Amino acid sequence: MNKPVLVVMAAGMGSRYGGLKQIDPVGPNGEIIIDYSLFDAKKAGFETVIFIIKKELEQEFKETIGSRIPKGMEAIYTYQDVNDLPDGYTLPDERIKPWGTAHAVCAARDIICSPFVVINADDYYGSESFKVIYEYLLRVENSDVYNFAMVAYELENTLTENGYVSRGICSTDANDMLLSVVEHTQIEKDGDWGAKFTEDGGKTWNSLDPYSLVSMNLWGFTPEFIKEAWDGFPNFLDDILATNPLKGEYYLPSVVTKLINSKKATVKVLHSGEKWYGVTYKEDKPMVQKALNRMHEIGTYPSTLWK
């Protein structure tokens, strides 16, 4: 079996944050968040990273990220294009927004031929998370179903004080097998302890258990997942072009849930004990900087990531 590869979704511009947040320094020596993901992934055993970016960001991204790839790690670039549609479909007038995370992964459908891990470019996941999912994919074998995995985090550890976030709320069985992921696009803190979400722009709110497990798009798949996602894209388009043609998104969790419900896949939920960090808003940056500085001080990371 080919060794697992790392797939980094980096096509987003971070509209709520403002600017290309994937290349904003957060570490004590000017490190960016993806530096820590690459360091932790290399330490776990990954030797190849595939970046999914926008074509128009290619030069800036390669100049910033390409020079930071660790020695012994191969970097490959592919491009998410809003015009990348199945035969018979055309882009709706005025559609600018990308088609979502499942569509992003499909951008690598011609180059992935081994198990792969998917992450966001602007999320800090922690070294243990990469270790447990890499080791899972080294052992994984499809049988009569696809065997996938994800690393889950507690909701309370993924919220920000500075606005709302999007999270996939996970349901699992007694054996830590994923039953479903429900995407909520507007979740906020509720007081000092708690969480709430709205689906109507804030007119009504519903409570969420702060200890709920959530997906932060740290998935482990076999190559068959991409074929399933691409094959399911027309059904998504048929629905969304009739209901929300300018903003509807094709999410990874929705594809996973359909495969689970159709008995075509199982997903093992892995726990790492790591705390997630991310810069969703500019106001989040000082907190992330403080946490990363502390990790360097106590030896979680060396004083300089790349010698």
N, C-alpha and C positions, 0 to 999 in steps of 0.2 A: 504494500500500500504506500502511496506517496505521502510524504510528511504533511501535516496540516499547515495551511498558510493563513496569514492574517489579512483580512479585508477591512479597510478603513473608509468609512463613508464621510467624505469631506466636501461634498458639493454645495452644502448650505452656506449662506452668507451671514447667518445669525442676525436676522432682521430685528429681533427685539433687543439684541445687544448693541447693534450698530457697528458695521464694519466686519472685516474678516477675522473673527475672534479666534479661529484656529491657529493663527500665527501671533497672537498677543502674548508677550512674555509674562510668566507667572512665577518662575523659579528664581532662586537667589543669584544665579549666574546668567539670567536671561532665558532660561529654559521655557519652552511652551508645553502645553499639556500633552501633545502628541509625543514629545521627547520621553516622557515618563512611560507612556504606553509602549513605545518602541523598546525602551530599556527593559521593561518588565516582560514584554513578549520575547525578546531575544534571550533573556535569562531563562524563560520557560522552555525554550527550544525552537521557536519560530525562526525560519531562515529566509522566508519570502514575505513581503508585504505588498498588497495591491491597493493603491489609492484610487478611489472613485471621486473624481473632481469635475468641475465645470470646465469646458474647453477654454472659455474666456479667462479663467483664472490660472491656466497652465503655467505661464511664465513666472508669475508671482509665487505660485505654490512651489514649483520646482526650485526656484532660487532660495526659498526659505526652508522648505522641508527636505528637498533633495540633498542638500549639503549636510543634513543631520542624520542620515541613515547610518546606523551602526555598522562597523566593519563586519563583514561576513553575512550581511543581510541584503538580499536583492530587492530592489524597488521596481514595481511595475505600475504604470498609470493607465487608467481607462476613464471614459467620460460619460457622465449622465447627461442625456440630451432630451429635452422635453419633446422633441420630434421623433424620438425612437419609439415607434408604435408598431403593433402588428399589422400585417397586410390588411388593407381594406379600411383602415382607420386614419383620420386626419386630425391635426391639432385644431381645437376649437379657436375661433377668433378671440383674441385678447387673452388667451391662456399664456401666462408667464411662469407661474408657480411650477416647480418640479412635481413629478407624479408620486413622490413619496419614497420611503425606505425600501419597499419590496422592488420597486422599479429601479432604484439605485443599484441594488445587488444584481439585478438582471443585466446591468451594463457590463458586468464581468462574465457573462454567460459563455463567451468564446474562449476564455483563458483559464477558467477554473476547472481542474480535473482531479482535485484531491479534496479531502475534508478541509473545511475552512471555518474560521472564526470571524464574526462580523462585529465591529465596534464603531462608535461615533468618534470623530476626530477631536471633539471638544469636551469629552468626558474623561475623568480620571477614575480608573477601575481598581487599581491596586494589584500588586504582584501576585498575590495568592489567587486572584480571580483568573489570571492568565494561566497559572500553573494547573489549576484543577480542570479547566476546560481543555487545555492542550493534552493532558494525560487522558482525559475521557476520549478525545478524538483519536488518540493513538490506538486505543483498544476497540473502537466502535466498529461494528459490522452490521450492515443491513441484513435482515432476515426476510420474513414475509412482509415486514413494514420497514419504513425508514426510522433510524434511531438518531434523534437529534438531542441537543442539550441547550441549556441556558444558565447563566449565573444570575441569581435573583438578589435583590437588595430590599431592605425594609424601607417602606415609603417615607417614614419620618427622617431617615438619613439621606433622602434625596430631594428634600424641599428647600426652597430659598425664602429668605425674609423679604425679598424685594419684588415679588410678583407671582404670577402663575407659571405652572410648568405642565408639560404633557407627559403622562405616564401610562404604561400598560399594566393594569391590575391583574395579578395572576391568581388562579385557583388551582390547587394541587390536591392529589389524593394522599392516602396514608403512606404511600411509598415514594413520595416526592416526585410523582409523575404529573406533568402539567395537564390540566383539564381544559383551561381556556385562558385567554388574555383579552381583557376588555380595555380598549384605548379610551382614555379620558384626556381631552385636550386642554382643559382648564382646571387645574388642581391648585389649591392654595393652602397655606397654614391656617389653622383655626385656633386662634389664641396661642397660649404658651405651649400647649400640647394638644395635637389633634390635626385633622385634615378635612377638607371639604372640597366638593367639586360642583360645577354647574355645567349644564348643557344648553342653557338658553341665555347666555350672555350676562349672567348674574341676577336674573330675575328670581330664580329659586336656587337653593343650595341643598346638597345632600352630604351627610357625614361619611367619612371613610375611616377605617381602622388605621391608625398610624403605623401599626406593625404589619400591615398588609405587604405581601411580597409584590415587588414591581419589576418589570423588565426595563432595563436601561440599554436595550439593544446590544447586549453581549450574548450572542448566539453562537452555537456550534452546529454546523450542518455538514451533511455529505453532499456531493455534487448534484445529486438528484433534486435537491431542493430548488435549484435555479430553474430547472426544466419545469417543475411544478408551478413555480411562481410565474414564469413566462406564459405557460399554457393557460393559467388562470387569469391573466391580464385582460383578455377580451371580455370575459364575463364582468370584471370590474368596470371596464370602460362602458359596456352596454348600460350598466346601471347609473354610473356617475355622469355620463354625458347627458342623461335625461334629467338628473336631479341637481347636480352641482358641478357643472363642467369647468368652471374656472378655478375652483379651490379643492375639489375632492382629491384625496391622496390614497395611494395603494400601500398599506402598511405591512411590514413584516409580520407583526402579531396576527393580523387578519388571515394571512396565508397559512401561518402555523395552525391557527385554530381550525380552519377548514380541513386541513390535512388530518388533524386529530379527530375531528368529528366524523370524517369519512373513513376512519380506521386505517389510514394510509401511513400514519406516522405516530411515534411516541416521542415525548420530550422529557428528558431527565432534568429536574431542577437542582442545580448545584449551589452549594452555599460556601462562601469564602470567608466570611467574617470581616471583610474589608468595608471601609466607609467610602462611599462615592463622593466625588467632588466635581463640580462643574461651574462654568461661568455662563449662566443664562443671561444675566444682566450685568452691566458695568459695575453696579454696586456689589456684586458677588466677588469681584476680583480680590479685594483685600483679605477676605476670609480664606480664599484658596491659597493666596500667597503665604499667609501666616501658617496654614497647615503644612504646606510643602517645605517652607523654611524649617519647621520643626522636624520634619522627616529627615532632612539633611543633617540637622544637629544631632539627632539620636542615632544616626547610622542606618536608617532605612534605605537611604541613598547615599552614595559617596559624595564628597564635597563637590566634585565635578562629574557629571554623568558620563561625558565622553572625553577620554584622555587624548 
